[in-house]
Amino acid sequence: MPLRHSSIKNGIELGWWVEIRTALPNCTYYFGPFSSRQEADYAQVGYFEDLKQEGAHGITIQIKQCQPRELTSYIE
């Protein structure tokens, strides 16, 4: 997917990502990349609802431009 609105850092185009952290389970999830902040913001609602239905607690969400190394990380 081509990135229409992106930031360039060290020659790498960064897409917009939805970062969701949950306290239980203790995880960080990344969803994306999206071509705009607005697109990521719109999509985050569905991800939040899915995690809530799966029983996740302590959910926090950030929309950011980045290049995640892992899409899901569990902290034990």
ZIZI-V579036 format. One record per pair of residues at least 12 apart in sequence whose ideal C-beta (glycine too) atoms are under 10 Angstrom apart, sorted by sequence separation. I is the first residue (numbers start at 1). J is the second residue. D is the distance in whole Angstrom. If there is no record, write none. Layout:
i: <I;I>
j: <J;J>
d: <D;D>
This chain:
i: <3;17;18;19;31;32;47;48;2;3;17;18;19;31;48;1;17;18;47;17;18;31;16;17;18;31;45;15;16;17;44;15;16;29;44;14;15;16;31;44;13;15;16;41;43;15;16;18;19;29;40;16;18;29;40;41;16;17;18;40;15;16;18;20;27;39;40;15;16;18;19;38;40;18;25;37;6;16;17;18;20;29;37;18;20;37;5;6;18;22;25;27;34;3;4;5;6;18;20;22;25;29;31;1;3;4;5;20;24;25;32;34;1;3;4;5;22;24;25;26;28;29;32;33;1;2;3;5;22;23;24;25;32;33;1;5;22;23;24;30;32;33;4;21;22;23;24;32;33;20;22;23;30;32;21;22;23;30;31;21;22;30;20;21;29;30;32;20;21;28;30;31;19;20;21;29;30;31;19;20;28;29;30;18;19;28;29;30;18;19;28;29;17;18;19;27;28;17;18;27;28;16;17;19;26;27;28;16;17;26;27;16;17;19;25;26;14;15;16;17;25;26;14;15;17;25;13;14;15;20;21;14;15;13;17;21;12;9;9;10;7;9;6;7;5;3>
j: <15;29;30;31;43;44;59;60;15;16;30;31;32;44;61;15;31;32;61;32;33;46;32;33;34;47;61;32;33;34;61;33;34;47;62;33;34;35;50;63;33;35;36;61;63;36;37;39;40;50;61;38;40;51;62;63;39;40;41;63;39;40;42;44;51;63;64;40;41;43;44;63;65;44;51;63;33;43;44;45;47;56;64;46;48;65;34;35;47;51;54;56;63;33;34;35;36;48;50;52;55;59;61;32;34;35;36;51;55;56;63;65;33;35;36;37;54;56;57;58;60;61;64;65;34;35;36;38;55;56;57;58;65;66;35;39;56;57;58;64;66;67;39;56;57;58;59;67;68;56;58;59;66;68;58;59;60;67;68;59;60;68;59;60;68;69;71;60;61;68;70;71;60;61;62;70;71;72;61;62;70;71;72;61;62;71;72;73;62;63;72;73;62;63;64;72;73;63;64;73;74;63;64;66;73;74;75;64;65;74;75;65;66;68;74;75;64;65;66;67;75;76;65;66;68;76;65;66;67;72;73;67;68;67;71;75;67;65;66;67;65;67;65;66;65;65>
d: <5;10;7;8;7;10;9;10;10;8;5;4;9;8;6;8;7;6;8;4;10;9;6;6;8;5;9;6;6;7;5;3;4;7;9;8;6;7;10;7;9;7;6;9;9;9;5;10;10;10;10;9;5;8;10;6;7;7;8;5;10;4;10;7;9;10;9;9;9;6;9;9;9;5;10;6;9;10;10;10;6;9;9;10;7;8;9;8;6;6;9;8;9;7;10;6;9;9;10;10;9;10;10;10;9;5;5;7;8;7;9;10;7;5;6;7;9;7;9;9;10;10;9;9;8;7;9;9;10;8;4;10;10;9;6;9;4;6;6;9;9;8;9;10;7;3;10;10;9;9;6;8;8;8;8;5;8;10;10;7;8;4;6;5;9;9;9;7;8;9;8;8;9;5;8;10;5;10;7;8;8;7;8;7;5;9;5;9;8;8;7;8;9;6;6;6;5;7;9;7;8;6;6;8;9;5;8;7;7;7;7;6;6;8;7;4;9;7;9;8;9;7;4;8;6;9;9;6;8;10;10;6;10;9;9;10;6;8;9;10;5;8;7;9;9;10>
